[in-house]
Amino acid sequence: MNTTLVKMENITKKFPGVLALDNVSFNLRSGEVHALLGENGAGKSTLMKVLSGVHVPNNGRIIFEGKEVVFDTPISAQEKGIAIIH
C-alpha cells in the first residue's frame, strides 16, 4: 500500500511584486517517482525550495508522515530526510 509521505496543501509563496505559488497542492507517496515540468517561471523550483526549507510559504501547510511540519531552514528539512540535490 502506498502511504502518503509528504503532502503540501495550498502552498502560496509571494515575493515583492511576484506571486510565485498560488494555492499549490502536491502529494508524494511511498514508491512513486515524480517529475515537475513547466515553463520558466512556473514555480517548480520555488515549490521544491519550500519543501526543502529554503523558502517558508506565506500560506499553506506541509504534512510529513502524518504530522504538520515547518521547514524554515534546509537543515530542518534535512533532519527529516528531505534534501534537494542540484
C-alpha positions in Angstrom: 0.0 0.0 0.0 1.4 3.4 -1.0 1.4 5.6 2.1 1.4 9.4 1.7 4.8 10.6 2.9 4.6 14.3 2.1 1.5 16.4 1.5 1.8 20.0 0.5 -1.6 21.8 0.8 -2.5 25.2 -0.6 1.1 26.5 -0.7 1.3 30.2 -1.5 4.6 32.0 -1.8 4.9 35.7 -2.6 8.0 37.7 -3.3 8.0 41.5 -3.8 5.9 42.1 -6.9 5.6 38.4 -7.7 3.1 35.7 -6.8 5.3 32.6 -7.3 3.0 29.9 -6.0 -0.8 30.3 -5.7 -2.5 27.6 -3.6 -0.4 24.7 -5.0 -1.1 21.2 -3.6 1.3 18.2 -4.2 1.4 14.7 -2.7 4.3 12.3 -2.6 3.6 8.6 -1.8 5.9 5.8 -1.0 7.3 4.2 -4.1 6.3 6.9 -6.5 8.6 8.9 -8.8 7.6 12.4 -10.0 8.9 14.9 -12.5 7.9 18.6 -12.3 7.7 20.0 -15.7 6.7 23.5 -16.8 7.8 26.7 -18.4 10.3 29.1 -16.9 8.7 30.9 -14.1 6.0 28.3 -13.5 7.1 27.8 -9.8 8.8 24.4 -10.0 12.0 25.5 -8.2 10.1 27.6 -5.7 7.9 24.7 -4.7 10.9 22.5 -4.1 12.6 25.3 -2.2 9.6 25.5 0.1 9.7 21.7 0.6 13.4 21.8 1.3 13.3 24.7 3.8 15.0 27.3 1.6 11.7 29.4 1.5 8.9 29.5 4.0 5.5 29.6 2.4 3.2 32.6 3.1 0.2 30.3 3.3 -0.5 26.6 3.3 1.0 23.7 5.1 3.3 20.7 4.8 2.4 17.4 6.3 5.3 14.9 6.7 4.5 11.3 7.7 1.1 12.4 9.0 2.3 15.4 11.1 2.3 19.1 10.1 5.8 20.4 9.9 7.5 23.8 9.3 10.8 23.6 7.4 12.2 27.0 8.0 15.8 26.1 7.1 17.3 23.5 4.8 18.8 21.8 8.0 15.3 21.4 9.4 14.2 19.6 6.2 17.3 17.5 6.1 16.7 16.3 9.7 13.5 14.7 8.3 15.4 13.3 5.3 14.3 15.9 2.7 17.1 17.4 0.6 17.4 18.8 -2.9 20.3 17.7 -5.0 21.1 20.1 -7.8 
